[in-house]
Amino acid sequence: MAKATTKASKLKGIAPSQTRPSKPKVVLFGAYGVGKTWTALKFPKVYYIDVEGGADLSHYMKLLEESGGTYVGPDHGSRDLDSVIDQVEGLATEEHPYQTLVIDSLTKLLNLEIRKERENIIKATGKDPAYGAEKKPVLSKLRKLLDWIHPRLDMNTFLICYEKDEYVGGERSGKTADVPIEAMHDLHLILQIKQLSREKRQALPIKSRLEAFPQLQPFEWSYEEFGKRIGFDTITRATELFHPCSQEQVARFEYLLETISPAEKDQRRAKALRSVNADDYSQVSTVTMDTWVAKLDTELRAKVNAL
């Protein structure tokens, strides 16, 4: 006779009071010189990835130094998307003093990567790529970058972008960020920055997931106003690291997959990774992997007891 088993609950909810506010993940766009970078560098302890290569001027470096930040320029890999992804992965998983990430600009970084992919295709085939072919691998890398930024990276993050004309129904309707906006839907804010006078700048939330920044309701673009709205305790909070699962955890998970459902192990593995927007196990946390292993352990015990 099969032994009675207690079915493990699939419910993982916690009390709202146990959650904590995420650090803001923000896309900034606007015309050249409106103050996107200048204000972003006023945030605490900035890790500044300067793709443009023009912000190594003394006044920018002074502001960065005052924030307790550090500089990553073209000589340090700021113009290579794979290198930038590695930098963000390091910020998420290694001990460091930084609290804010600024990538300036994401538009140029993607454009450089697209041009590189096009040159690689021409070199390999001897002809121009089919329409959009050079963009596909870049979009895949962009999604990996964004998956590290949110939710794995516990830092205030500003992705600075160029602006471009936006069209609706064939008619120009205004401006938008010159990046694949559809890839940005998980981030908290998309802000259009405008300069109203020599000293005054305005931010317009084009998209917002944060109650403190109602959509299409402009506010003063300054560190003080932003911090007041979201909470200085949130943006100055010490960074918590993302802890990837261990090789031992992975080995246990793979063993259980093979033991329980060898015919379906590939599909089940892929489904698990998709559930946390992970490309591989390096993007899976110890907590998540513990949950997966516990679930398979319960499934294996039920299978044995049913024999």
Summary of the structure (lengths in Angstrom):
residues: 307
radius of gyration: 22.7
end to end distance: 8.7
largest distance: 82.3
contacts: 859
relative contact order: 0.14
helix: 44%
strand: 18%
